[in-house]
Amino acid sequence: MALLIHKAGMNGGERLAHGLHHIVDEAERMLGNAVDSGDVRLDEARAKFAAQVRQMRAQIDDLEGGALIRARHVARRADLTAHQHPYAAMGIAAAAGLLLGSLLALRRR
């Protein structure tokens, strides 16, 4: 099963989260397609695997929720800092734009 996740605009964390969701979705699909075999050990292994998949999904959801909360906190803090120090924020933005423009100009050569 090849998993290609190179979508435009996705950073490393988003690709990882998307990949983990895909793996968990596939595991749940396989569990849904599996039929009871009558073998007690196989049924116990399937039940244990299903519990682990549910736990993994809950952990992924918790991680995404935590990341979202941290991102909002950082955005609020950056906004507050930019409002408290507008000239410094403009200077940093201008320097970043100049650096990015220079790098793009060098790349075109």
N, C-alpha and C positions, 0 to 999 in steps of 0.2 A: 504494500500500500504506500504509494508515493504521496507525500504531503507537501504541496508547493504553496507557500504563503508569501508572495511577494506583491502585495497590493500597494498601489500608490497611496502615500499619505500615512502608512502604518509605521510606527516606530518599533523598536525591538520588543518592548513590553507588550504592545498591542498584538504583534505577530505571535509572541509566546502565548498570550492569553487565548488568541484565536485558535492556535494549534492545540492547546490543552482542551479547549471546548470541543474541538473536532474529535480528538482522541476519546474523550468521555462520551460524546454522542455516538461514536462508532461502537464503543464498548456496550453502551445501553442498547443499541440496535442489535448487536450480536446476542446479548442476553435475552432480548425480546424474541429473537428467532429460535433460540435454543428450546428444545422440548425436554420434558422430564424423561430421563432415560430409565428410571427405575433403579439405577445403581445408586446406593446410598452415599458412597464416597463422592461420586461425581456430582450428585445433587447438593451435597454439603459444600463442595468446592465452588459450585456455581453460586450458591447463596452467599458464601464468603466474598466472592468476587463482586457480586452485586452490591454488597454492603460497602466494599472498598470503593466502588465506582460512585456510590451516593456520597460517601465521605469526601472523595476527591472533588466532586462537583460543589459541595458545600464549601470546601477550602478555597477553590477557585473563585467562587462568588464572594467569599470574605476578603480575599486578596484584592479583587477588583474594587470592592466597596471601599477598602482601606486606601487604595491608590487614588480613587476618585476624591475621597475626603482630603488626602494630602495635596492633591493637585489644586483643589479649590482653595485650600489654606495658603499655598504658595502664591496662587493668583491674587488672592486678597491682599497678601502681604506686599507683593510687587506693586499692586495698584496703590496701596497706602504709601509706600515708599516714593512712588512716582509723584503722588500728590504733595508729599512733604518736601521733596527735592526735585522740582520740575526742571530746573536748568541742568542738573546733573543727569537726569533721565534723558533729556534732549541731547546732551553731549555724548552719552553712551550710545544712544540710538544712531547719532550721526557717525560716530566712530565705527560702529558695527556695519552701517551701510557703506561707508568708505572701504572698509576691509573686504566686505563681501563683493563690492563692485570691482575692487582691485583683483581679487582672486578670480572672478569671472572673466575679467579682461585678459588676465594671464592665461587662462584656460583656452580662450579662443585663438590664441596665437599658434 
